[in-house]
Amino acid sequence: MSRTCQVTGRQPSFGHHVSHSHRRTNRRFDVNVQKKRYWVPSLGRTVTLRLSARGIKVVDVRGIESVVADIQRRGGRL
């Protein structure tokens, strides 16, 4: 599964593990992505989205209809 939020576009970032001796090795900071199902009245069906924790809050504030319209405008898949 792609670790990308469909609403905010947030992707993993990269950095280093830093040991006690300050040796650096590469690591990856993953986004807290969850699968969430919403009922969309305009489509007449449920939609499963991959959302970050912040993306879920955006849906709560703006509403699922507005978010789905933005995703479709960008050409994203639902």
Distance bins in CASP14 RR format, pairs under 12 A and 6 or more apart:
PFRMAT RR
TARGET T0000
AUTHOR 0000-0000-0000
RMODE 2
METHOD distances of the structure
MODEL  1
1 30 0 0 0 0 0 1 0 0 0 0 0
1 31 0 0 0 0 0 1 0 0 0 0 0
1 33 1 0 0 1 0 0 0 0 0 0 0
1 34 0 0 0 0 0 1 0 0 0 0 0
1 35 0 0 0 0 1 0 0 0 0 0 0
1 48 0 0 0 0 0 1 0 0 0 0 0
1 50 1 0 0 1 0 0 0 0 0 0 0
2 9 0 0 0 0 0 1 0 0 0 0 0
2 10 0 0 0 0 0 1 0 0 0 0 0
2 11 0 0 0 0 1 0 0 0 0 0 0
2 12 0 0 0 0 1 0 0 0 0 0 0
2 30 0 0 0 0 0 1 0 0 0 0 0
2 31 0 0 0 0 1 0 0 0 0 0 0
2 33 0 0 0 0 1 0 0 0 0 0 0
2 35 0 0 0 0 0 1 0 0 0 0 0
2 50 1 0 0 1 0 0 0 0 0 0 0
2 77 0 0 0 0 0 1 0 0 0 0 0
3 9 0 0 0 0 0 1 0 0 0 0 0
3 10 0 0 0 0 1 0 0 0 0 0 0
3 11 1 0 0 1 0 0 0 0 0 0 0
3 12 1 0 1 0 0 0 0 0 0 0 0
3 13 0 0 0 0 0 1 0 0 0 0 0
3 28 0 0 0 0 1 0 0 0 0 0 0
3 29 0 0 0 0 0 1 0 0 0 0 0
3 30 1 0 1 0 0 0 0 0 0 0 0
3 31 1 0 1 0 0 0 0 0 0 0 0
3 32 0 0 0 0 1 0 0 0 0 0 0
3 33 1 0 1 0 0 0 0 0 0 0 0
3 34 0 0 0 0 0 1 0 0 0 0 0
3 50 0 0 0 0 1 0 0 0 0 0 0
3 51 0 0 0 0 0 1 0 0 0 0 0
3 52 0 0 0 0 1 0 0 0 0 0 0
4 10 1 0 0 1 0 0 0 0 0 0 0
4 11 1 0 1 0 0 0 0 0 0 0 0
4 12 0 0 0 0 1 0 0 0 0 0 0
4 13 0 0 0 0 0 1 0 0 0 0 0
4 30 0 0 0 0 0 1 0 0 0 0 0
4 31 1 0 0 1 0 0 0 0 0 0 0
4 33 1 0 0 1 0 0 0 0 0 0 0
4 49 0 0 0 0 0 1 0 0 0 0 0
4 50 1 0 0 1 0 0 0 0 0 0 0
4 51 0 0 0 0 0 1 0 0 0 0 0
4 52 0 0 0 0 1 0 0 0 0 0 0
4 55 0 0 0 0 0 1 0 0 0 0 0
4 76 0 0 0 0 0 1 0 0 0 0 0
5 11 0 0 0 0 1 0 0 0 0 0 0
5 12 0 0 0 0 0 1 0 0 0 0 0
5 30 0 0 0 0 0 1 0 0 0 0 0
5 31 1 0 0 1 0 0 0 0 0 0 0
5 32 0 0 0 0 1 0 0 0 0 0 0
5 33 1 0 0 1 0 0 0 0 0 0 0
5 34 0 0 0 0 1 0 0 0 0 0 0
5 35 0 0 0 0 0 1 0 0 0 0 0
5 36 0 0 0 0 0 1 0 0 0 0 0
5 49 0 0 0 0 1 0 0 0 0 0 0
5 50 1 0 0 1 0 0 0 0 0 0 0
5 51 1 0 1 0 0 0 0 0 0 0 0
5 52 1 1 0 0 0 0 0 0 0 0 0
5 53 0 0 0 0 1 0 0 0 0 0 0
5 54 1 0 0 1 0 0 0 0 0 0 0
5 55 1 0 1 0 0 0 0 0 0 0 0
5 56 0 0 0 0 1 0 0 0 0 0 0
5 57 0 0 0 0 0 1 0 0 0 0 0
5 58 0 0 0 0 1 0 0 0 0 0 0
5 59 0 0 0 0 0 1 0 0 0 0 0
5 67 0 0 0 0 0 1 0 0 0 0 0
5 71 0 0 0 0 0 1 0 0 0 0 0
6 31 0 0 0 0 0 1 0 0 0 0 0
6 33 0 0 0 0 1 0 0 0 0 0 0
6 34 0 0 0 0 0 1 0 0 0 0 0
6 35 0 0 0 0 0 1 0 0 0 0 0
6 36 0 0 0 0 1 0 0 0 0 0 0
6 38 0 0 0 0 0 1 0 0 0 0 0
6 47 0 0 0 0 1 0 0 0 0 0 0
6 48 0 0 0 0 1 0 0 0 0 0 0
6 49 1 0 1 0 0 0 0 0 0 0 0
6 50 1 0 1 0 0 0 0 0 0 0 0
6 51 1 0 0 1 0 0 0 0 0 0 0
6 52 0 0 0 0 1 0 0 0 0 0 0
6 55 0 0 0 0 1 0 0 0 0 0 0
6 56 0 0 0 0 0 1 0 0 0 0 0
6 58 0 0 0 0 0 1 0 0 0 0 0
6 59 0 0 0 0 0 1 0 0 0 0 0
6 67 0 0 0 0 1 0 0 0 0 0 0
6 68 0 0 0 0 1 0 0 0 0 0 0
6 70 0 0 0 0 1 0 0 0 0 0 0
6 71 1 0 1 0 0 0 0 0 0 0 0
6 72 0 0 0 0 0 1 0 0 0 0 0
6 74 0 0 0 0 1 0 0 0 0 0 0
6 75 0 0 0 0 0 1 0 0 0 0 0
6 76 1 0 0 1 0 0 0 0 0 0 0
6 77 0 0 0 0 1 0 0 0 0 0 0
6 78 0 0 0 0 1 0 0 0 0 0 0
7 31 0 0 0 0 0 1 0 0 0 0 0
7 33 0 0 0 0 0 1 0 0 0 0 0
7 34 0 0 0 0 0 1 0 0 0 0 0
7 36 0 0 0 0 0 1 0 0 0 0 0
7 38 0 0 0 0 0 1 0 0 0 0 0
7 47 0 0 0 0 0 1 0 0 0 0 0
7 49 1 0 0 1 0 0 0 0 0 0 0
7 50 0 0 0 0 1 0 0 0 0 0 0
7 51 1 0 1 0 0 0 0 0 0 0 0
7 52 1 0 0 1 0 0 0 0 0 0 0
7 53 0 0 0 0 0 1 0 0 0 0 0
7 54 0 0 0 0 1 0 0 0 0 0 0
7 55 1 0 1 0 0 0 0 0 0 0 0
7 56 0 0 0 0 1 0 0 0 0 0 0
7 57 0 0 0 0 1 0 0 0 0 0 0
7 58 1 0 1 0 0 0 0 0 0 0 0
7 59 1 0 0 1 0 0 0 0 0 0 0
7 60 0 0 0 0 0 1 0 0 0 0 0
7 61 0 0 0 0 0 1 0 0 0 0 0
7 62 0 0 0 0 1 0 0 0 0 0 0
7 63 0 0 0 0 0 1 0 0 0 0 0
7 64 0 0 0 0 0 1 0 0 0 0 0
7 66 0 0 0 0 0 1 0 0 0 0 0
7 67 1 0 1 0 0 0 0 0 0 0 0
7 68 0 0 0 0 1 0 0 0 0 0 0
7 69 0 0 0 0 0 1 0 0 0 0 0
7 70 1 0 0 1 0 0 0 0 0 0 0
7 71 1 0 0 1 0 0 0 0 0 0 0
7 74 0 0 0 0 0 1 0 0 0 0 0
7 76 0 0 0 0 0 1 0 0 0 0 0
7 78 0 0 0 0 0 1 0 0 0 0 0
8 31 0 0 0 0 1 0 0 0 0 0 0
8 32 0 0 0 0 0 1 0 0 0 0 0
8 33 0 0 0 0 0 1 0 0 0 0 0
8 49 0 0 0 0 0 1 0 0 0 0 0
8 50 0 0 0 0 0 1 0 0 0 0 0
8 51 0 0 0 0 1 0 0 0 0 0 0
8 52 1 0 1 0 0 0 0 0 0 0 0
8 53 0 0 0 0 1 0 0 0 0 0 0
8 54 1 0 1 0 0 0 0 0 0 0 0
8 55 1 0 1 0 0 0 0 0 0 0 0
8 56 0 0 0 0 0 1 0 0 0 0 0
8 57 0 0 0 0 1 0 0 0 0 0 0
8 58 1 0 0 1 0 0 0 0 0 0 0
8 59 0 0 0 0 0 1 0 0 0 0 0
8 62 0 0 0 0 0 1 0 0 0 0 0
8 67 0 0 0 0 0 1 0 0 0 0 0
8 70 0 0 0 0 0 1 0 0 0 0 0
8 71 0 0 0 0 0 1 0 0 0 0 0
9 31 0 0 0 0 1 0 0 0 0 0 0
9 33 0 0 0 0 0 1 0 0 0 0 0
9 49 0 0 0 0 0 1 0 0 0 0 0
9 50 0 0 0 0 0 1 0 0 0 0 0
9 51 0 0 0 0 1 0 0 0 0 0 0
9 52 0 0 0 0 1 0 0 0 0 0 0
9 54 0 0 0 0 0 1 0 0 0 0 0
9 55 0 0 0 0 1 0 0 0 0 0 0
9 58 0 0 0 0 0 1 0 0 0 0 0
9 70 0 0 0 0 0 1 0 0 0 0 0
9 71 0 0 0 0 0 1 0 0 0 0 0
9 74 0 0 0 0 1 0 0 0 0 0 0
9 76 0 0 0 0 0 1 0 0 0 0 0
10 29 0 0 0 0 0 1 0 0 0 0 0
10 30 0 0 0 0 0 1 0 0 0 0 0
10 31 1 0 1 0 0 0 0 0 0 0 0
10 32 0 0 0 0 1 0 0 0 0 0 0
10 33 0 0 0 0 1 0 0 0 0 0 0
10 50 0 0 0 0 0 1 0 0 0 0 0
10 51 0 0 0 0 1 0 0 0 0 0 0
10 52 1 0 1 0 0 0 0 0 0 0 0
10 53 0 0 0 0 1 0 0 0 0 0 0
10 54 1 0 0 1 0 0 0 0 0 0 0
10 55 0 0 0 0 1 0 0 0 0 0 0
10 56 0 0 0 0 0 1 0 0 0 0 0
10 58 0 0 0 0 0 1 0 0 0 0 0
11 28 0 0 0 0 0 1 0 0 0 0 0
11 29 0 0 0 0 0 1 0 0 0 0 0
11 30 0 0 0 0 1 0 0 0 0 0 0
11 31 1 0 0 1 0 0 0 0 0 0 0
11 33 0 0 0 0 1 0 0 0 0 0 0
11 50 0 0 0 0 0 1 0 0 0 0 0
11 52 0 0 0 0 1 0 0 0 0 0 0
12 27 0 0 0 0 0 1 0 0 0 0 0
12 28 1 0 1 0 0 0 0 0 0 0 0
12 29 1 0 0 1 0 0 0 0 0 0 0
12 30 1 0 1 0 0 0 0 0 0 0 0
12 31 1 0 0 1 0 0 0 0 0 0 0
12 32 0 0 0 0 0 1 0 0 0 0 0
12 33 0 0 0 0 1 0 0 0 0 0 0
12 52 0 0 0 0 0 1 0 0 0 0 0
13 26 0 0 0 0 0 1 0 0 0 0 0
13 27 0 0 0 0 1 0 0 0 0 0 0
13 28 1 0 0 1 0 0 0 0 0 0 0
13 29 1 0 1 0 0 0 0 0 0 0 0
13 30 0 0 0 0 1 0 0 0 0 0 0
13 31 0 0 0 0 1 0 0 0 0 0 0
14 24 0 0 0 0 0 1 0 0 0 0 0
14 25 0 0 0 0 0 1 0 0 0 0 0
14 26 1 0 0 1 0 0 0 0 0 0 0
14 27 1 0 0 1 0 0 0 0 0 0 0
14 28 1 0 1 0 0 0 0 0 0 0 0
14 29 1 0 0 1 0 0 0 0 0 0 0
14 30 0 0 0 0 0 1 0 0 0 0 0
15 24 0 0 0 0 1 0 0 0 0 0 0
15 25 0 0 0 0 1 0 0 0 0 0 0
15 26 1 0 0 1 0 0 0 0 0 0 0
15 27 1 0 1 0 0 0 0 0 0 0 0
15 28 1 0 0 1 0 0 0 0 0 0 0
15 29 1 0 0 1 0 0 0 0 0 0 0
15 30 0 0 0 0 0 1 0 0 0 0 0
16 22 0 0 0 0 1 0 0 0 0 0 0
16 23 0 0 0 0 1 0 0 0 0 0 0
16 24 1 1 0 0 0 0 0 0 0 0 0
16 25 1 0 0 1 0 0 0 0 0 0 0
16 26 1 0 0 1 0 0 0 0 0 0 0
16 27 1 0 0 1 0 0 0 0 0 0 0
16 28 0 0 0 0 0 1 0 0 0 0 0
16 29 0 0 0 0 0 1 0 0 0 0 0
17 23 0 0 0 0 1 0 0 0 0 0 0
17 24 1 0 0 1 0 0 0 0 0 0 0
17 25 1 0 1 0 0 0 0 0 0 0 0
17 26 1 0 0 1 0 0 0 0 0 0 0
17 27 1 0 1 0 0 0 0 0 0 0 0
17 28 0 0 0 0 0 1 0 0 0 0 0
17 29 0 0 0 0 0 1 0 0 0 0 0
18 24 1 0 1 0 0 0 0 0 0 0 0
18 25 0 0 0 0 1 0 0 0 0 0 0
18 26 0 0 0 0 0 1 0 0 0 0 0
18 27 0 0 0 0 1 0 0 0 0 0 0
19 25 1 0 0 1 0 0 0 0 0 0 0
19 27 0 0 0 0 0 1 0 0 0 0 0
30 52 0 0 0 0 0 1 0 0 0 0 0
31 50 0 0 0 0 1 0 0 0 0 0 0
31 51 0 0 0 0 1 0 0 0 0 0 0
31 52 1 0 1 0 0 0 0 0 0 0 0
31 53 0 0 0 0 1 0 0 0 0 0 0
31 54 0 0 0 0 1 0 0 0 0 0 0
31 55 0 0 0 0 1 0 0 0 0 0 0
32 50 0 0 0 0 0 1 0 0 0 0 0
32 51 0 0 0 0 1 0 0 0 0 0 0
32 52 1 0 1 0 0 0 0 0 0 0 0
32 53 1 0 1 0 0 0 0 0 0 0 0
32 54 0 0 0 0 1 0 0 0 0 0 0
32 55 0 0 0 0 1 0 0 0 0 0 0
32 56 0 0 0 0 1 0 0 0 0 0 0
32 57 0 0 0 0 0 1 0 0 0 0 0
33 49 0 0 0 0 1 0 0 0 0 0 0
33 50 1 0 1 0 0 0 0 0 0 0 0
33 51 1 0 0 1 0 0 0 0 0 0 0
33 52 1 0 1 0 0 0 0 0 0 0 0
33 53 0 0 0 0 1 0 0 0 0 0 0
33 54 0 0 0 0 0 1 0 0 0 0 0
33 55 0 0 0 0 1 0 0 0 0 0 0
33 56 0 0 0 0 0 1 0 0 0 0 0
34 48 0 0 0 0 0 1 0 0 0 0 0
34 49 0 0 0 0 1 0 0 0 0 0 0
34 50 1 0 0 1 0 0 0 0 0 0 0
34 51 1 0 1 0 0 0 0 0 0 0 0
34 52 1 0 0 1 0 0 0 0 0 0 0
34 53 1 0 0 1 0 0 0 0 0 0 0
34 54 0 0 0 0 0 1 0 0 0 0 0
34 55 0 0 0 0 1 0 0 0 0 0 0
34 56 1 0 0 1 0 0 0 0 0 0 0
34 57 0 0 0 0 0 1 0 0 0 0 0
34 59 0 0 0 0 0 1 0 0 0 0 0
35 46 0 0 0 0 0 1 0 0 0 0 0
35 47 0 0 0 0 0 1 0 0 0 0 0
35 48 1 0 1 0 0 0 0 0 0 0 0
35 49 1 0 0 1 0 0 0 0 0 0 0
35 50 1 0 1 0 0 0 0 0 0 0 0
35 51 1 0 0 1 0 0 0 0 0 0 0
35 52 0 0 0 0 0 1 0 0 0 0 0
35 56 0 0 0 0 0 1 0 0 0 0 0
36 46 0 0 0 0 0 1 0 0 0 0 0
36 47 0 0 0 0 1 0 0 0 0 0 0
36 48 1 0 0 1 0 0 0 0 0 0 0
36 49 1 0 1 0 0 0 0 0 0 0 0
36 50 0 0 0 0 1 0 0 0 0 0 0
36 51 1 0 1 0 0 0 0 0 0 0 0
36 52 0 0 0 0 0 1 0 0 0 0 0
36 53 0 0 0 0 0 1 0 0 0 0 0
36 55 0 0 0 0 1 0 0 0 0 0 0
36 56 1 0 0 1 0 0 0 0 0 0 0
36 57 0 0 0 0 0 1 0 0 0 0 0
36 58 0 0 0 0 0 1 0 0 0 0 0
36 59 1 0 0 1 0 0 0 0 0 0 0
36 60 0 0 0 0 0 1 0 0 0 0 0
36 64 0 0 0 0 1 0 0 0 0 0 0
36 67 0 0 0 0 0 1 0 0 0 0 0
37 45 0 0 0 0 0 1 0 0 0 0 0
37 46 1 0 1 0 0 0 0 0 0 0 0
37 47 1 0 0 1 0 0 0 0 0 0 0
37 48 1 0 1 0 0 0 0 0 0 0 0
37 49 1 0 0 1 0 0 0 0 0 0 0
37 50 0 0 0 0 0 1 0 0 0 0 0
37 51 0 0 0 0 0 1 0 0 0 0 0
37 56 0 0 0 0 0 1 0 0 0 0 0
37 59 0 0 0 0 0 1 0 0 0 0 0
37 64 0 0 0 0 0 1 0 0 0 0 0
37 78 0 0 0 0 0 1 0 0 0 0 0
38 44 0 0 0 0 0 1 0 0 0 0 0
38 45 0 0 0 0 0 1 0 0 0 0 0
38 46 1 0 0 1 0 0 0 0 0 0 0
38 47 1 0 1 0 0 0 0 0 0 0 0
38 48 0 0 0 0 1 0 0 0 0 0 0
38 49 1 0 0 1 0 0 0 0 0 0 0
38 51 0 0 0 0 1 0 0 0 0 0 0
38 55 0 0 0 0 0 1 0 0 0 0 0
38 56 0 0 0 0 1 0 0 0 0 0 0
38 59 1 0 0 1 0 0 0 0 0 0 0
38 60 0 0 0 0 0 1 0 0 0 0 0
38 63 0 0 0 0 1 0 0 0 0 0 0
38 64 1 0 1 0 0 0 0 0 0 0 0
38 65 0 0 0 0 1 0 0 0 0 0 0
38 66 0 0 0 0 0 1 0 0 0 0 0
38 67 0 0 0 0 1 0 0 0 0 0 0
38 68 0 0 0 0 1 0 0 0 0 0 0
38 71 0 0 0 0 0 1 0 0 0 0 0
38 78 0 0 0 0 1 0 0 0 0 0 0
39 45 1 0 0 1 0 0 0 0 0 0 0
39 46 1 0 1 0 0 0 0 0 0 0 0
39 47 1 0 0 1 0 0 0 0 0 0 0
39 48 0 0 0 0 0 1 0 0 0 0 0
39 63 0 0 0 0 0 1 0 0 0 0 0
39 64 1 0 0 1 0 0 0 0 0 0 0
39 65 0 0 0 0 0 1 0 0 0 0 0
39 68 0 0 0 0 0 1 0 0 0 0 0
40 46 1 0 0 1 0 0 0 0 0 0 0
40 47 1 0 1 0 0 0 0 0 0 0 0
40 48 0 0 0 0 0 1 0 0 0 0 0
40 49 0 0 0 0 0 1 0 0 0 0 0
40 59 0 0 0 0 0 1 0 0 0 0 0
40 63 0 0 0 0 0 1 0 0 0 0 0
40 64 1 0 1 0 0 0 0 0 0 0 0
40 65 1 0 0 1 0 0 0 0 0 0 0
40 66 0 0 0 0 0 1 0 0 0 0 0
40 67 0 0 0 0 1 0 0 0 0 0 0
40 68 1 0 1 0 0 0 0 0 0 0 0
40 69 0 0 0 0 1 0 0 0 0 0 0
40 71 0 0 0 0 0 1 0 0 0 0 0
40 72 0 0 0 0 0 1 0 0 0 0 0
40 78 0 0 0 0 1 0 0 0 0 0 0
41 47 0 0 0 0 0 1 0 0 0 0 0
41 63 0 0 0 0 0 1 0 0 0 0 0
41 64 0 0 0 0 1 0 0 0 0 0 0
41 65 1 0 0 1 0 0 0 0 0 0 0
41 68 0 0 0 0 0 1 0 0 0 0 0
42 63 0 0 0 0 0 1 0 0 0 0 0
42 64 0 0 0 0 1 0 0 0 0 0 0
42 65 1 0 1 0 0 0 0 0 0 0 0
42 66 0 0 0 0 0 1 0 0 0 0 0
42 67 0 0 0 0 0 1 0 0 0 0 0
42 68 1 0 0 1 0 0 0 0 0 0 0
42 69 0 0 0 0 1 0 0 0 0 0 0
42 72 0 0 0 0 0 1 0 0 0 0 0
42 78 0 0 0 0 0 1 0 0 0 0 0
43 64 0 0 0 0 1 0 0 0 0 0 0
43 65 0 0 0 0 1 0 0 0 0 0 0
43 68 1 0 0 1 0 0 0 0 0 0 0
43 69 0 0 0 0 0 1 0 0 0 0 0
43 71 0 0 0 0 0 1 0 0 0 0 0
43 72 0 0 0 0 1 0 0 0 0 0 0
43 78 1 0 0 1 0 0 0 0 0 0 0
44 64 0 0 0 0 0 1 0 0 0 0 0
44 65 0 0 0 0 0 1 0 0 0 0 0
44 68 0 0 0 0 0 1 0 0 0 0 0
44 78 0 0 0 0 0 1 0 0 0 0 0
45 64 0 0 0 0 0 1 0 0 0 0 0
45 68 0 0 0 0 0 1 0 0 0 0 0
45 78 0 0 0 0 1 0 0 0 0 0 0
46 64 0 0 0 0 0 1 0 0 0 0 0
46 68 0 0 0 0 0 1 0 0 0 0 0
46 78 0 0 0 0 0 1 0 0 0 0 0
47 59 0 0 0 0 0 1 0 0 0 0 0
47 64 1 0 0 1 0 0 0 0 0 0 0
47 65 0 0 0 0 0 1 0 0 0 0 0
47 67 0 0 0 0 1 0 0 0 0 0 0
47 68 1 0 0 1 0 0 0 0 0 0 0
47 69 0 0 0 0 0 1 0 0 0 0 0
47 71 0 0 0 0 1 0 0 0 0 0 0
47 72 0 0 0 0 0 1 0 0 0 0 0
47 76 0 0 0 0 0 1 0 0 0 0 0
47 77 0 0 0 0 0 1 0 0 0 0 0
47 78 1 0 1 0 0 0 0 0 0 0 0
48 64 0 0 0 0 0 1 0 0 0 0 0
48 68 0 0 0 0 0 1 0 0 0 0 0
48 77 0 0 0 0 0 1 0 0 0 0 0
48 78 0 0 0 0 1 0 0 0 0 0 0
49 55 0 0 0 0 1 0 0 0 0 0 0
49 56 0 0 0 0 1 0 0 0 0 0 0
49 58 0 0 0 0 0 1 0 0 0 0 0
49 59 1 0 0 1 0 0 0 0 0 0 0
49 64 0 0 0 0 1 0 0 0 0 0 0
49 67 0 0 0 0 1 0 0 0 0 0 0
49 68 0 0 0 0 1 0 0 0 0 0 0
49 70 0 0 0 0 0 1 0 0 0 0 0
49 71 1 0 0 1 0 0 0 0 0 0 0
49 76 0 0 0 0 0 1 0 0 0 0 0
49 77 0 0 0 0 0 1 0 0 0 0 0
49 78 1 0 0 1 0 0 0 0 0 0 0
50 56 0 0 0 0 0 1 0 0 0 0 0
50 71 0 0 0 0 0 1 0 0 0 0 0
50 76 0 0 0 0 0 1 0 0 0 0 0
50 77 0 0 0 0 0 1 0 0 0 0 0
50 78 0 0 0 0 0 1 0 0 0 0 0
51 57 0 0 0 0 1 0 0 0 0 0 0
51 58 0 0 0 0 1 0 0 0 0 0 0
51 59 1 0 0 1 0 0 0 0 0 0 0
51 60 0 0 0 0 0 1 0 0 0 0 0
51 64 0 0 0 0 0 1 0 0 0 0 0
51 67 0 0 0 0 1 0 0 0 0 0 0
51 71 0 0 0 0 0 1 0 0 0 0 0
52 58 0 0 0 0 1 0 0 0 0 0 0
52 59 0 0 0 0 0 1 0 0 0 0 0
53 59 0 0 0 0 0 1 0 0 0 0 0
53 60 0 0 0 0 0 1 0 0 0 0 0
54 60 0 0 0 0 0 1 0 0 0 0 0
54 61 0 0 0 0 0 1 0 0 0 0 0
55 61 0 0 0 0 1 0 0 0 0 0 0
55 62 0 0 0 0 1 0 0 0 0 0 0
55 63 0 0 0 0 0 1 0 0 0 0 0
55 64 0 0 0 0 0 1 0 0 0 0 0
55 67 0 0 0 0 1 0 0 0 0 0 0
55 70 0 0 0 0 0 1 0 0 0 0 0
55 71 0 0 0 0 0 1 0 0 0 0 0
56 62 0 0 0 0 0 1 0 0 0 0 0
56 63 0 0 0 0 0 1 0 0 0 0 0
56 64 0 0 0 0 0 1 0 0 0 0 0
56 67 0 0 0 0 0 1 0 0 0 0 0
57 63 0 0 0 0 0 1 0 0 0 0 0
57 67 0 0 0 0 0 1 0 0 0 0 0
58 64 0 0 0 0 0 1 0 0 0 0 0
58 66 0 0 0 0 1 0 0 0 0 0 0
58 67 1 0 0 1 0 0 0 0 0 0 0
58 70 0 0 0 0 1 0 0 0 0 0 0
58 71 0 0 0 0 0 1 0 0 0 0 0
59 65 0 0 0 0 0 1 0 0 0 0 0
59 66 0 0 0 0 1 0 0 0 0 0 0
59 67 1 0 1 0 0 0 0 0 0 0 0
59 68 0 0 0 0 1 0 0 0 0 0 0
59 70 0 0 0 0 0 1 0 0 0 0 0
59 71 0 0 0 0 0 1 0 0 0 0 0
60 66 0 0 0 0 0 1 0 0 0 0 0
60 67 0 0 0 0 1 0 0 0 0 0 0
61 67 0 0 0 0 1 0 0 0 0 0 0
62 68 0 0 0 0 0 1 0 0 0 0 0
62 69 0 0 0 0 1 0 0 0 0 0 0
62 70 0 0 0 0 1 0 0 0 0 0 0
62 71 0 0 0 0 0 1 0 0 0 0 0
63 69 0 0 0 0 1 0 0 0 0 0 0
63 70 0 0 0 0 0 1 0 0 0 0 0
64 70 0 0 0 0 0 1 0 0 0 0 0
64 71 0 0 0 0 0 1 0 0 0 0 0
64 78 0 0 0 0 0 1 0 0 0 0 0
65 71 0 0 0 0 0 1 0 0 0 0 0
65 72 0 0 0 0 0 1 0 0 0 0 0
66 72 0 0 0 0 0 1 0 0 0 0 0
66 73 0 0 0 0 0 1 0 0 0 0 0
67 73 0 0 0 0 0 1 0 0 0 0 0
67 74 0 0 0 0 0 1 0 0 0 0 0
67 76 0 0 0 0 0 1 0 0 0 0 0
67 78 0 0 0 0 0 1 0 0 0 0 0
68 74 0 0 0 0 0 1 0 0 0 0 0
68 75 0 0 0 0 0 1 0 0 0 0 0
68 76 0 0 0 0 0 1 0 0 0 0 0
68 77 0 0 0 0 0 1 0 0 0 0 0
68 78 1 0 0 1 0 0 0 0 0 0 0
69 75 0 0 0 0 0 1 0 0 0 0 0
69 76 0 0 0 0 0 1 0 0 0 0 0
69 78 0 0 0 0 0 1 0 0 0 0 0
70 76 0 0 0 0 1 0 0 0 0 0 0
70 78 0 0 0 0 0 1 0 0 0 0 0
71 77 0 0 0 0 1 0 0 0 0 0 0
71 78 1 0 0 1 0 0 0 0 0 0 0
72 78 1 0 0 1 0 0 0 0 0 0 0
END
